[in-house]
């Protein structure tokens, strides 16, 4: 269990770092070097924010390994912890515009949409992988049955 926790923890850290770097690259490509000004001004806090968000969003996927929890609760825990972690860091590090209530609402809705899109991507990838494994198991079963005949 401890190994599993550390594996998910490092998975979250890795995803946080990857997203931090890709966000920086995309921001520079779209907005120019000025995009990195807040990041370079306080790099350690910004990088640690990316790590914390990665841990909150990716590491909490460990809840899907707890078979005793119903799926809706697993999803709810993952969703709540991931979004709470992201928005806490995002508002603290001023990643999101807070000029008006409209900006805040739009940022929250956009964050929820991104979370759902990423979750669905992982869900469908896992579903596709499970289908491949099941197909291979059925194939092996048929081969075993044909050997017995």
C-alpha positions in Angstrom: 0.0 0.0 0.0 2.8 2.4 0.8 4.4 1.7 -2.6 1.1 2.4 -4.3 0.8 5.7 -2.4 4.3 6.8 -3.4 3.7 5.7 -7.0 0.6 7.9 -7.2 2.4 10.7 -5.4 5.2 10.7 -7.9 2.8 10.3 -10.8 1.0 13.5 -9.6 4.3 15.4 -9.2 5.4 14.4 -12.7 2.0 15.5 -14.2 2.2 18.8 -12.3 5.7 19.5 -13.7 4.8 18.4 -17.2 1.7 20.6 -17.2 3.7 23.5 -15.7 6.2 23.3 -18.5 3.7 22.8 -21.3 1.6 25.7 -20.0 4.7 27.9 -20.0 5.6 26.9 -23.6 2.1 27.4 -24.9 1.8 30.7 -23.1 5.0 32.0 -24.7 3.9 30.8 -28.2 0.5 32.5 -27.8 1.4 35.6 -25.8 5.1 36.0 -26.1 7.9 36.2 -23.5 5.8 38.5 -21.3 3.7 35.4 -20.4 6.6 34.1 -18.3 7.2 37.4 -16.4 5.1 36.4 -13.3 6.6 32.9 -13.4 10.2 34.1 -13.4 9.5 36.7 -10.8 8.6 34.0 -8.3 9.7 30.8 -10.0 9.9 28.6 -6.9 6.4 29.4 -5.7 5.1 29.0 -9.3 6.8 25.7 -9.8 5.7 24.4 -6.4 2.2 25.5 -7.3 2.4 23.3 -10.4 3.6 20.4 -8.2 0.8 20.8 -5.7 -1.8 21.0 -8.4 -0.4 17.8 -9.9 -0.5 16.1 -6.6 -4.1 17.2 -5.9 -5.4 16.3 -9.4 -3.3 13.2 -10.4 -2.4 11.6 -7.1 -6.0 11.5 -5.9 -6.7 9.0 -8.7 -5.6 6.5 -6.1 -9.3 6.5 -4.9 -10.1 4.4 -8.0 -8.1 1.5 -6.5 -10.4 1.4 -3.4 -13.0 -1.2 -4.5 -15.2 -0.6 -1.5 -16.0 2.9 -2.5 -18.9 3.3 -5.0 -17.8 4.8 -8.4 -19.8 8.0 -7.8 -18.0 8.6 -4.5 -14.6 7.9 -6.1 -15.3 10.4 -8.9 -16.6 12.9 -6.3 -13.5 12.7 -4.1 -11.2 13.0 -7.1 -13.2 15.9 -8.5 -13.5 17.8 -5.2 -9.8 17.4 -4.1 -8.5 18.1 -7.6 -10.5 21.2 -8.1 -10.1 22.5 -4.6 -6.4 22.1 -4.8 -6.2 23.7 -8.3 -8.4 26.7 -7.4 -6.6 27.3 -4.1 -3.2 27.4 -5.8 -4.5 29.3 -8.8 -6.1 32.1 -6.8 -3.1 32.3 -4.3 -0.6 32.5 -7.2 -2.9 34.8 -9.3 -3.1 32.4 -12.2 -6.7 33.4 -12.7 -8.2 36.8 -13.4 -10.1 38.1 -10.4 -11.0 41.5 -11.8 -14.8 40.8 -11.7 -17.2 38.1 -10.6 -17.7 37.2 -14.2 -14.0 36.5 -14.7 -14.1 34.3 -11.6 -17.2 32.4 -12.7 -15.7 31.9 -16.2 -12.4 30.7 -14.7 -14.2 28.2 -12.4 -16.4 26.9 -15.2 -13.4 26.6 -17.5 -11.4 24.7 -14.8 -14.3 22.3 -14.3 -14.6 21.8 -18.1 -10.8 21.1 -18.4 -11.0 18.7 -15.4 -13.9 16.8 -17.0 -12.2 16.6 -20.4 -9.0 15.2 -18.8 -10.9 12.8 -16.7 -12.9 11.6 -19.7 -9.7 11.1 -21.7 -8.2 8.9 -19.0 -11.5 7.1 -18.6 -11.8 6.2 -22.2 -8.2 5.2 -22.5 -8.6 2.9 -19.5 -11.8 1.5 -21.0 -10.1 0.9 -24.3 -7.2 -0.9 -22.5 -9.6 -3.1 -20.5 -11.4 -4.1 -23.8 -8.0 -5.1 -25.3 -7.2 -7.2 -22.2 -10.6 -8.8 -22.2 -10.3 -9.6 -25.9 -6.9 -11.2 -25.3 -8.2 -13.2 -22.4 -11.1 -14.5 -24.5 -8.6 -15.4 -27.3 -6.4 -17.3 -24.8 -9.5 -19.1 -23.5 -10.5 -20.2 -27.0 -6.9 -21.4 -27.7 -7.0 -23.4 -24.4 -10.4 -24.9 -25.3 -9.2 -25.9 -28.8 -6.1 -27.6 -27.3 -8.4 -29.7 -25.0 -10.4 -31.0 -27.9 
